Amino acid sequence: MHDDVFAAFARACKVEEFALTEHLLRAIEVIARQQDDSEQLNAAYALLAQTVVRPRSDARKGKQ
């Protein structure tokens, strides 16, 4: 399940759906605590950091 949540998180980052990204990150945090494994959590934080510092993409153009 964690891989599915992470994949959805990565996709949400890619299309800059930050409200959804926030919820998925919280789910990743819960899973990481349950599994006592922060590898994917660290990857999620890194991906989010890369997403918010890169120039805005055209992914959201035309969306309202």
Summary of the structure (lengths in Angstrom):
residues: 64
radius of gyration: 12.2
end to end distance: 30.8
largest distance: 41.0
contacts: 145
relative contact order: 0.18
helix: 77%
strand: 0%
